[in-house]
Amino acid sequence: MKQMSANASGFKLDLLPVLLFLIFYASMPTASGQTKLTTSLNENIIEINADKDLGFAEFQQFGFDLKDVNILALGEETHGIKEFIDFRGTLIRHLVTDLGYKNIILEGDFAGCHYLNRYVQGEKIDKYQALAGPGLGMWNRAEFLVTIEWLRAYNLKQDPSNRVAIYGADMQQTVPAAYLSTGVMKLHKPITTKAKEGLKALLNPYKTPSNEDRQNLIQLQNEIEAEISLYPDTSIIAHDFQTVIQSIEWLNAGNWYKREIVRDKYMAANVEWVCEREKDKKIIFLAHNLHISKSPVYSDIERAGNYLKKKYNEKYYALGFSFYKGKFSAFDEKEKRMNVFEMTGNEKENSSEFLLSKAKYSNFILDFRSSAKNTDIEHFISEKTYSKNIGSLYKKTDKDIMPAFMPLNMKFDGIVFFREVSPLSEIFPLQASKL
């Protein structure tokens, strides 16, 4: 028995190195795969150097990939990051100056953007009032004003036919409804009492419409449709009124999930309307990553990017913006005010941001269309990974910040990545007179 025990003990001792080797070997593919991916990323990324005057030379490679693109969508993982706004401004200057983009569409109210566009066209109006217009709250920041000032200066040097225009894509609480209720806007035929009651319901989106409200909204819609028929399809005023009809459908959809379906459908429709009105002029579409995504993100809601990709195919390019760690600003749902939140990096191996953070550059662009020729990158962007999704509202108790678990190439055609980020500046007061 002792001999057998000794033999058994000896067998176990002999097996231990083998087991240790097998455990080590089993862990090698992941580490090796990460190393290979990092090497491949380093060979394909375009560095963003925030401390350097780029002069757009670093964008030449990326520019070639965009030469046949008519709609370039620039996303953001959350609305409250300084580096996102700064770099989108730099990219906009390149797109306008070197690649001929002449229209910018914001994730903001369609009619609410008119006043801002008037400032960009060179009119002598207050820039702070323009930025603080209805439906433009998330754009009312010093960082975005830099881009607005550049666009205005650019336009003043151009022939009117060659100037850059700003539009809005949103419609969930449309400005013309408020203007109709106050008399700032009027229909040719005065609206009826029932339609006025419909306006009251439309301007109270947090109240579920009653049956009577719905009847009044139908009356309002009928009267607005009659007004629209008096204008050509390309009329800005007619489309202002059209967004009221869109907003009625949004309100009547019921819960917020169903309203999101309606919202993205009409965001895409409004982008398409601008495309038709501004024929042969390239468009920059600025919105959240969710809205520009080519596929539904963590739900079956078809996003604006889905519709645009189906209609325009390769002429639509979705460029997502992502970050690893840092601070961002958002509306604090708990404290009911704007606040700054901090987020540490996710070190899970199935996090796209963790894997991207291993690249040699802190900040960079990765174009999927060209880099997918590399097997390691093609595998990375085709496999499901987690990525953040933070809206304009946030609370610290949100689990995993509503992550998307899906292949990156189902969402985007390329990605802009920042390893560490910082929050946006404070919102300008409505009556501000100087910076």
C-alpha positions, 0 to 999 in steps of 0.5 A, spaced: 500 500 500 505 504 501 508 503 494 502 504 491 501 510 495 508 512 493 507 511 486 500 515 486 504 521 489 509 520 484 504 520 479 501 526 481 507 530 482 509 528 475 502 531 472 503 537 476 507 541 471 503 538 465 497 541 468 500 548 469 503 547 462 496 546 459 493 552 463 498 556 461 497 554 454 489 555 454 490 562 456 495 563 450 490 564 444 486 570 448 493 574 450 496 572 443 490 574 439 490 581 443 497 582 441 495 580 434 489 585 434 493 591 437 499 590 432 494 590 426 490 596 429 497 600 430 498 598 422 491 601 420 489 607 425 490 614 423 492 618 429 488 624 432 493 629 435 489 634 439 496 638 441 498 639 434 495 643 428 493 638 423 493 642 417 488 636 415 494 632 412 492 626 417 485 626 414 488 625 406 487 617 407 481 617 410 478 622 405 479 617 399 475 613 403 469 618 403 470 621 396 463 617 394 460 618 400 454 623 400 452 623 407 457 622 413 454 621 419 458 623 425 456 620 432 458 620 439 457 615 445 454 621 449 453 628 448 457 631 454 464 630 451 469 635 449 474 631 445 468 629 441 465 636 439 472 639 438 474 633 433 468 633 430 469 641 429 476 639 426 473 634 421 467 639 419 473 644 417 476 638 413 470 636 410 467 643 408 474 645 405 477 639 402 471 635 400 465 639 398 460 638 404 455 643 404 450 641 409 450 640 416 444 636 419 444 636 427 440 632 432 436 638 434 429 640 432 428 642 424 425 649 425 429 650 431 435 650 427 433 656 422 435 661 427 442 658 428 442 657 420 441 665 419 447 666 424 451 662 420 449 665 413 452 671 416 446 675 418 447 680 424 443 676 430 446 674 437 450 668 436 448 666 443 440 667 442 442 662 436 445 657 440 440 657 445 434 656 440 428 651 441 430 644 441 438 646 441 439 645 448 445 640 447 449 644 442 449 650 446 456 650 448 462 654 447 466 648 444 460 647 438 460 655 438 467 654 435 465 650 429 459 655 428 464 661 428 468 658 423 462 656 419 460 663 419 467 666 417 467 661 411 460 663 409 462 670 409 467 669 404 463 664 399 458 666 394 451 665 397 450 658 392 456 655 395 455 657 403 454 651 408 447 651 411 445 648 417 438 644 418 435 640 424 433 632 423 428 632 430 421 633 431 419 630 438 417 637 441 417 641 434 418 648 435 412 650 430 407 647 435 409 652 440 409 658 435 402 656 433 400 656 440 402 663 441 400 666 434 408 667 432 406 662 426 399 662 423 395 658 418 392 661 412 385 659 415 385 660 423 385 654 427 379 651 430 378 651 437 378 643 437 385 644 434 387 649 439 386 644 444 390 639 440 396 644 440 395 644 448 396 636 448 402 636 443 405 641 448 405 636 454 408 630 452 409 627 459 401 626 459 398 620 456 393 623 451 386 622 453 381 620 447 378 627 447 386 629 446 386 624 440 380 627 437 383 634 437 390 632 435 386 629 429 383 635 427 389 639 428 393 634 423 387 635 418 388 643 418 395 643 418 395 638 412 390 643 408 396 648 410 401 644 407 398 643 400 398 650 399 406 650 398 411 646 394 414 640 397 421 643 397 418 649 402 421 650 408 415 653 411 411 647 409 416 642 412 416 646 418 408 644 419 410 637 416 414 636 423 408 638 427 404 632 424 410 628 425 410 630 432 403 628 433 404 621 431 410 621 436 405 623 441 400 618 439 405 612 439 404 612 447 410 609 451 417 612 450 419 605 446 414 606 441 415 614 441 423 612 439 420 608 433 417 614 430 422 619 432 428 615 428 423 614 422 422 621 422 429 623 423 431 619 417 425 622 413 427 629 415 435 627 413 432 625 406 428 631 405 434 635 406 438 631 401 432 632 396 432 639 397 439 640 396 441 635 390 448 634 389 450 637 395 454 632 401 451 632 408 454 631 415 449 628 420 451 630 427 447 625 432 448 620 437 451 613 436 444 610 437 441 614 431 446 613 426 447 606 427 446 602 421 442 596 425 438 596 431 442 597 438 440 593 444 433 593 441 429 592 435 428 599 434 430 601 427 434 607 427 435 613 423 441 610 420 438 603 418 433 607 414 439 611 411 443 605 409 437 602 406 436 608 401 443 610 400 447 604 401 455 605 400 453 613 399 452 613 407 457 612 412 456 612 419 462 614 423 461 612 431 465 616 436 467 612 442 472 612 449 475 608 454 475 612 460 474 619 463 469 625 465 463 627 461 457 632 462 450 629 462 443 631 466 443 628 472 436 624 473 437 624 481 439 631 482 435 634 476 441 638 474 447 638 469 452 634 472 459 631 471 460 624 472 467 620 471 467 613 468 473 608 469 475 603 463 472 597 463 477 591 462 473 586 460 476 582 454 469 583 450 469 590 451 471 594 444 473 600 448 478 596 452 481 592 446 481 599 442 485 602 448 491 597 447 493 601 441 499 605 440 495 612 439 491 615 445 486 617 440 485 615 433 480 613 427 479 606 424 476 606 417 472 599 417 472 599 410 479 599 408 482 595 414 477 589 414 482 587 409 486 585 415 484 578 418 485 580 425 481 587 424 475 583 420 474 578 426 474 584 431 469 588 428 465 582 426 464 579 433 460 581 438 463 586 443 460 591 448 460 598 447 457 604 452 451 608 450 450 614 454 444 619 453 443 626 455 440 623 461 444 619 466 444 617 473 450 613 477 445 607 478 444 605 471 447 598 470 453 598 465 451 604 462 446 601 457 451 597 453 450 594 446 453 587 445 453 587 438 459 587 432 462 594 431 461 593 423 453 592 424 453 599 427 458 603 424 463 604 417 468 606 422 470 609 429 473 615 432 476 613 439 479 617 445 482 613 450 481 619 456 476 624 455 473 630 459 466 634 460 463 639 456 463 647 458 457 649 462 451 651 458 450 658 455 445 662 459 440 664 454 441 672 455 449 672 455 452 678 451 459 675 451 463 669 452 
